[in-house]
């Protein structure tokens, strides 16, 4: 999955985010409706699509969608 596909697919998972508004450099924790529920959705999205379990510490170490993608890619090696 490319970074662009990752961004688009993640965007679709976050129900209250309008498709086409996120980009790889979006700070996902700055989203208008950011909550712990979004964090769980992101963790589930990565588990389902990549079979990788992120813990809360790993998630907190990223800010942008690009950083999140790079973390997933580094763990999938």
TAZIQUI-V290771 format. One record per helix or strand of 3 or more residues. SS is the DSSP state (H for helix, E for strand). FROM is the first residue (numbers start at 0). TO is the last residue. Records with the same first field share a line. If there is no record, write none. Layout:
SS = FROM-TO, FROM-TO
This chain:
H = 2-12, 27-29, 35-49, 55-59, 64-74
